[in-house]
Amino acid sequence: MVRARDLVRSSREKQKIEEEEKKKEEVEQQPVSPLQPAKARSAAPPLAKPAGDEKKDRVADLLDMEGILAEARNRVKEILQAAADEQPFDLTALAPQAKRLTAASREGNSLLRRMIRGKAEGDSGTSYIESLAAHMADLTVLPIRIGMELNYDDEELISLGQASLLHDIGWIRMPPELIGKEKLSDQEIEAVRKHPILGYEVLSEWEEKFPWMTKSVLQEHEREDGSGYPNGLKGQEIDEFAKIIGISDAYEDLIHGKGLPPYRALQQIMSMRNKQFSPRLVKALIQVLSVFPLESLVRLNTGEIGRVVEVSKLHPTRPTIKVLVDAQGKRVSEKRLINLEEEPMLYIADPALDEKDVL
């Protein structure tokens, strides 16, 4: 069976050959300037920044991350709107977005925490297409991070990101009232199970150029044990890109759709290991989110309550906590960080607090 990663490599290799031939022709035709230096001057060492500027830099970085996410949402929204209006659209516009999301994901956990938190202020009241675009763009950070854990190279990560950015495009052909609906009738469930086929049909004209995207859209709801849809595929019949997007989508649905705390949601995914999801991908998901997942609300042995804001691969049970409630149960005015790696006497006593019960 041809895998999506193989399709990506084949497509990229062909593109590289064409680009190299084009560059050769340009070099041969370009006159050499006698003033062109043989070697670039070495750059001057960067000036040390004042300590007060470091906080400004962090804020600027966060704003840039939000900008990257906002741009991805807009590009996806444009494609969705065109598809809804049965107008032509250009999938090549997604490559720069996937590339920027991949680069941003290497810089830290800001986008991942944003995805886990869900809607930001001002997101409510958006249109059906805007909500769908936001869901697909926000989710894409998690498949990319899982791909990193699986040692995907940059080209594979970008291709995975492209596929994830449109993984639920089939919903554009579904009745808007079904999206996010909690209780579905048997007839509505049957209709929902057809959205991967509808998504495949929307992208079908691009299948020759982006075969891994159409395959991922069609298969992301298939499961290891054959319990998925639309075709009941099993194990190796399902492409790995689709499996990665599928486990990411399932986790996101548990925390946002079902309202489970991140820790409980991860426990539920772990209970599906060897059934719906492969152990390899469950392990990768745990490595990304850690034992106490990012954004989890936890209670320390001191009685203080805080949110997990950073995780440690070396010490997964010793994350960094932002304290929100003190030992007396009062909200703190000045939030402080506790790095449990540096506090041997402190530990997490309750890892699965519910947001609505605490804050």
SERO-588271 format. One record per residue (C-alpha): x, y, z; residue number from 0. Coordinates in nm, 2 decimals. Last residue first. Layout:
BEGIN
PT xx yy zz n
PT X Y Z NUM
...
END
This chain:
BEGIN
PT xx yy zz n
PT -1.27 2.89 3.91 358
PT -1.28 2.55 4.09 357
PT -1.60 2.35 4.01 356
PT -1.63 2.50 3.66 355
PT -1.27 2.42 3.57 354
PT -1.29 2.05 3.68 353
PT -0.99 1.93 3.87 352
PT -0.81 1.62 3.74 351
PT -0.46 1.60 3.87 350
PT -0.52 1.59 4.25 349
PT -0.22 1.56 4.48 348
PT 0.04 1.71 4.25 347
PT 0.37 1.73 4.44 346
PT 0.57 1.96 4.65 345
PT 0.87 1.87 4.88 344
PT 1.11 1.83 4.58 343
PT 1.05 2.19 4.46 342
PT 1.29 2.26 4.17 341
PT 1.14 2.01 3.93 340
PT 0.80 2.13 4.06 339
PT 0.85 2.46 3.89 338
PT 0.61 2.69 4.07 337
PT 0.50 3.00 3.89 336
PT 0.32 3.29 4.06 335
PT -0.01 3.47 4.00 334
PT -0.05 3.80 4.16 333
PT -0.41 3.86 4.27 332
PT -0.46 3.50 4.41 331
PT -0.80 3.36 4.42 330
PT -0.88 3.24 4.77 329
PT -0.92 2.87 4.87 328
PT -0.71 2.90 5.19 327
PT -0.42 2.71 5.02 326
PT -0.41 2.97 4.75 325
PT -0.59 2.97 4.42 324
PT -0.44 3.05 4.07 323
PT -0.09 2.92 4.10 322
PT 0.08 2.88 3.76 321
PT 0.23 2.53 3.77 320
PT 0.55 2.40 3.60 319
PT 0.55 2.03 3.54 318
PT 0.71 1.76 3.77 317
PT 0.54 1.42 3.67 316
PT 0.70 1.43 3.32 315
PT 1.05 1.47 3.46 314
PT 1.29 1.45 3.16 313
PT 1.02 1.55 2.91 312
PT 0.92 1.84 3.13 311
PT 0.59 2.02 3.10 310
PT 0.49 2.39 3.10 309
PT 0.17 2.58 3.18 308
PT -0.01 2.33 3.41 307
PT -0.27 2.54 3.59 306
PT -0.29 2.60 3.96 305
PT -0.46 2.51 4.29 304
PT -0.29 2.54 4.63 303
PT -0.38 2.28 4.89 302
PT -0.02 2.23 4.99 301
PT -0.02 1.88 4.84 300
PT -0.08 2.05 4.50 299
PT -0.42 2.07 4.33 298
PT -0.43 2.05 3.95 297
PT -0.61 2.23 3.66 296
PT -0.48 2.09 3.33 295
PT -0.37 2.35 3.07 294
PT -0.09 2.13 2.95 293
PT -0.14 1.76 3.03 292
PT -0.03 1.60 3.35 291
PT 0.14 1.29 3.22 290
PT 0.29 1.48 2.93 289
PT 0.09 1.65 2.64 288
PT 0.35 1.58 2.36 287
PT 0.50 1.26 2.51 286
PT 0.14 1.14 2.59 285
PT 0.04 1.19 2.22 284
PT 0.35 1.00 2.10 283
PT 0.26 0.71 2.33 282
PT -0.10 0.71 2.20 281
PT 0.04 0.71 1.84 280
PT 0.27 0.41 1.90 279
PT 0.00 0.22 2.10 278
PT -0.23 0.24 1.79 277
PT -0.58 0.39 1.84 276
PT -0.93 0.25 1.84 275
PT -0.85 -0.07 2.02 274
PT -0.48 -0.13 2.10 273
PT -0.50 0.19 2.31 272
PT -0.86 0.31 2.37 271
PT -0.80 0.33 2.75 270
PT -0.52 0.57 2.68 269
PT -0.75 0.80 2.49 268
PT -0.98 0.80 2.80 267
PT -0.69 0.88 3.03 266
PT -0.59 1.17 2.80 265
PT -0.94 1.31 2.83 264
PT -0.94 1.27 3.21 263
PT -0.61 1.47 3.23 262
PT -0.74 1.74 2.99 261
PT -1.06 1.80 3.20 260
PT -1.36 1.66 3.01 259
PT -1.60 1.90 2.84 258
PT -1.75 1.64 2.59 257
PT -1.71 1.87 2.28 256
PT -1.41 2.07 2.41 255
PT -1.20 1.83 2.61 254
PT -1.32 1.51 2.45 253
PT -1.35 1.65 2.10 252
PT -0.99 1.78 2.11 251
PT -0.87 1.43 2.21 250
PT -1.06 1.27 1.92 249
PT -0.94 1.52 1.67 248
PT -0.58 1.46 1.77 247
PT -0.63 1.08 1.75 246
PT -0.78 1.12 1.40 245
PT -0.52 1.36 1.27 244
PT -0.25 1.12 1.36 243
PT -0.44 0.82 1.22 242
PT -0.51 1.01 0.89 241
PT -0.14 1.09 0.85 240
PT -0.06 0.72 0.92 239
PT -0.29 0.59 0.64 238
PT -0.55 0.33 0.74 237
PT -0.53 -0.01 0.58 236
PT -0.25 -0.09 0.82 235
PT -0.48 -0.12 1.11 234
PT -0.85 -0.16 1.01 233
PT -1.09 0.01 0.76 232
PT -1.46 0.04 0.85 231
PT -1.54 0.23 0.53 230
PT -1.69 0.56 0.65 229
PT -1.62 0.52 0.94 228
PT -1.45 0.38 1.25 227
PT -1.50 0.05 1.44 226
PT -1.24 -0.13 1.23 225
PT -1.02 -0.21 1.52 224
PT -0.75 0.05 1.43 223
PT -1.00 0.33 1.37 222
PT -1.13 0.52 1.06 221
PT -1.24 0.88 1.13 220
PT -0.93 1.03 0.97 219
PT -0.98 0.82 0.65 218
PT -1.14 1.04 0.38 217
PT -0.97 1.37 0.48 216
PT -0.64 1.19 0.52 215
PT -0.66 1.03 0.17 214
PT -0.76 1.36 0.01 213
PT -0.46 1.53 0.17 212
PT -0.21 1.26 0.09 211
PT -0.30 1.27 -0.28 210
PT -0.22 1.64 -0.31 209
PT -0.14 1.70 -0.68 208
PT -0.34 1.41 -0.83 207
PT -0.62 1.45 -0.57 206
PT -0.68 1.82 -0.63 205
PT -1.00 1.77 -0.83 204
PT -1.12 1.53 -0.55 203
PT -1.11 1.80 -0.27 202
PT -1.48 1.85 -0.24 201
PT -1.55 1.48 -0.30 200
PT -1.31 1.38 -0.03 199
PT -1.49 1.61 0.21 198
PT -1.82 1.46 0.12 197
PT -1.68 1.12 0.18 196
PT -1.55 1.23 0.52 195
PT -1.89 1.39 0.60 194
PT -2.08 1.07 0.55 193
PT -2.08 0.96 0.91 192
PT -2.26 1.28 1.00 191
PT -2.56 1.18 0.79 190
PT -2.59 0.84 0.97 189
PT -2.57 1.01 1.30 188
PT -2.84 1.25 1.19 187
PT -3.07 0.96 1.10 186
PT -3.00 0.78 1.43 185
PT -3.09 1.11 1.61 184
PT -2.81 1.32 1.74 183
PT -2.76 1.45 2.09 182
PT -2.47 1.69 2.15 181
PT -2.49 1.92 1.84 180
PT -2.15 2.07 1.78 179
PT -2.21 2.09 1.41 178
PT -2.55 1.95 1.32 177
PT -2.72 2.29 1.29 176
PT -2.50 2.38 1.00 175
PT -2.65 2.11 0.77 174
PT -2.36 1.93 0.61 173
PT -2.17 2.02 0.29 172
PT -1.92 2.24 0.47 171
PT -1.88 1.95 0.72 170
PT -1.68 1.77 0.45 169
PT -1.39 2.02 0.52 168
PT -1.32 1.83 0.84 167
PT -0.95 1.75 0.78 166
PT -0.88 2.08 0.59 165
PT -0.60 2.22 0.80 164
PT -0.50 1.87 0.90 163
PT -0.40 1.78 0.55 162
PT -0.18 2.09 0.51 161
PT -0.02 2.02 0.85 160
PT 0.07 1.67 0.76 159
PT 0.23 1.80 0.44 158
PT 0.42 2.06 0.65 157
PT 0.53 1.79 0.89 156
PT 0.64 1.56 0.61 155
PT 0.85 1.84 0.45 154
PT 1.00 1.93 0.79 153
PT 1.11 1.58 0.87 152
PT 0.90 1.35 1.08 151
PT 1.07 1.22 1.39 150
PT 0.76 1.05 1.54 149
PT 0.76 1.31 1.82 148
PT 0.77 1.58 1.56 147
PT 0.47 1.42 1.39 146
PT 0.28 1.44 1.72 145
PT 0.36 1.81 1.74 144
PT 0.23 1.86 1.39 143
PT -0.09 1.66 1.47 142
PT -0.14 1.89 1.78 141
PT -0.09 2.23 1.60 140
PT -0.35 2.14 1.34 139
PT -0.63 2.16 1.59 138
PT -0.64 2.54 1.59 137
PT -0.66 2.56 1.21 136
PT -0.94 2.30 1.19 135
PT -1.15 2.43 1.47 134
PT -1.10 2.80 1.36 133
PT -1.21 2.72 1.00 132
PT -1.52 2.54 1.13 131
PT -1.61 2.83 1.36 130
PT -1.56 3.08 1.08 129
PT -1.77 2.87 0.84 128
PT -2.06 2.85 1.09 127
PT -2.04 3.22 1.17 126
PT -1.88 3.36 1.48 125
PT -2.09 3.44 1.78 124
PT -1.82 3.35 2.03 123
PT -1.46 3.40 1.93 122
PT -1.44 3.74 2.10 121
PT -1.26 3.60 2.41 120
PT -1.06 3.29 2.31 119
PT -1.22 2.96 2.22 118
PT -1.03 2.65 2.32 117
PT -0.79 2.62 2.60 116
PT -0.63 2.31 2.45 115
PT -0.56 2.49 2.12 114
PT -0.41 2.79 2.29 113
PT -0.19 2.56 2.50 112
PT -0.06 2.40 2.18 111
PT 0.00 2.74 2.02 110
PT 0.21 2.86 2.31 109
PT 0.39 2.53 2.37 108
PT 0.74 2.62 2.24 107
PT 0.94 2.74 1.94 106
PT 0.92 2.42 1.74 105
PT 0.54 2.47 1.71 104
PT 0.60 2.81 1.56 103
PT 0.81 2.66 1.27 102
PT 0.54 2.40 1.20 101
PT 0.26 2.66 1.21 100
PT 0.46 2.88 0.97 99
PT 0.51 2.59 0.73 98
PT 0.15 2.48 0.75 97
PT 0.04 2.84 0.67 96
PT 0.29 2.86 0.38 95
PT 0.16 2.53 0.24 94
PT -0.21 2.62 0.27 93
PT -0.22 2.86 -0.03 92
PT -0.13 2.56 -0.26 91
PT -0.49 2.44 -0.20 90
PT -0.63 2.70 -0.44 89
PT -1.01 2.74 -0.46 88
PT -1.27 2.72 -0.74 87
PT -1.63 2.83 -0.65 86
PT -1.90 2.60 -0.53 85
PT -2.02 2.87 -0.29 84
PT -1.96 2.63 0.00 83
PT -1.62 2.54 -0.15 82
PT -1.53 2.90 -0.19 81
PT -1.63 2.98 0.17 80
PT -1.43 2.68 0.30 79
PT -1.12 2.79 0.10 78
PT -1.14 3.14 0.23 77
PT -1.20 3.02 0.59 76
PT -0.89 2.80 0.57 75
PT -0.68 3.10 0.46 74
PT -0.83 3.31 0.74 73
PT -0.77 3.05 1.01 72
PT -0.41 3.02 0.90 71
PT -0.37 3.39 0.93 70
PT -0.52 3.40 1.27 69
PT -0.29 3.12 1.39 68
PT 0.02 3.30 1.27 67
PT -0.10 3.63 1.42 66
PT -0.17 3.46 1.76 65
PT 0.19 3.33 1.75 64
PT 0.31 3.68 1.67 63
PT 0.12 3.82 1.97 62
PT 0.28 3.56 2.19 61
PT 0.63 3.65 2.06 60
PT 0.56 4.02 2.12 59
PT 0.45 3.94 2.48 58
PT 0.77 3.74 2.53 57
PT 0.98 4.02 2.38 56
PT 0.82 4.28 2.61 55
PT 0.90 4.06 2.91 54
PT 1.27 4.04 2.79 53
PT 1.29 4.42 2.74 52
PT 1.32 4.50 3.11 51
PT 1.64 4.29 3.13 50
PT 1.81 4.52 2.88 49
PT 1.91 4.34 2.56 48
PT 2.27 4.24 2.49 47
PT 2.38 4.37 2.15 46
PT 2.41 4.10 1.88 45
PT 2.76 4.02 1.76 44
PT 2.84 4.18 1.42 43
PT 2.78 3.97 1.12 42
PT 3.07 3.81 0.94 41
PT 3.12 3.97 0.60 40
PT 3.00 3.77 0.31 39
PT 3.26 3.60 0.10 38
PT 3.37 3.64 -0.26 37
PT 3.22 3.99 -0.27 36
PT 3.03 4.08 -0.59 35
PT 3.19 4.39 -0.74 34
PT 3.30 4.21 -1.06 33
PT 2.93 4.12 -1.11 32
PT 2.86 3.78 -1.26 31
PT 2.60 3.80 -1.54 30
PT 2.29 3.58 -1.49 29
PT 2.21 3.34 -1.77 28
PT 2.40 3.04 -1.63 27
PT 2.27 3.11 -1.28 26
PT 1.90 3.13 -1.40 25
PT 1.93 2.81 -1.60 24
PT 2.08 2.62 -1.30 23
PT 1.80 2.76 -1.07 22
PT 1.53 2.62 -1.31 21
PT 1.69 2.28 -1.31 20
PT 1.71 2.28 -0.93 19
PT 1.35 2.38 -0.90 18
PT 1.23 2.10 -1.13 17
PT 1.44 1.85 -0.94 16
PT 1.30 1.97 -0.61 15
PT 0.94 1.95 -0.73 14
PT 0.99 1.59 -0.83 13
PT 1.15 1.50 -0.50 12
PT 0.86 1.68 -0.31 11
PT 0.59 1.48 -0.49 10
PT 0.77 1.15 -0.43 9
PT 0.84 1.23 -0.07 8
PT 0.48 1.33 0.00 7
PT 0.34 1.02 -0.17 6
PT 0.57 0.81 0.05 5
PT 0.45 0.99 0.36 4
PT 0.09 0.93 0.25 3
PT 0.15 0.56 0.23 2
PT 0.13 0.35 -0.09 1
PT 0.00 0.00 0.00 0
END
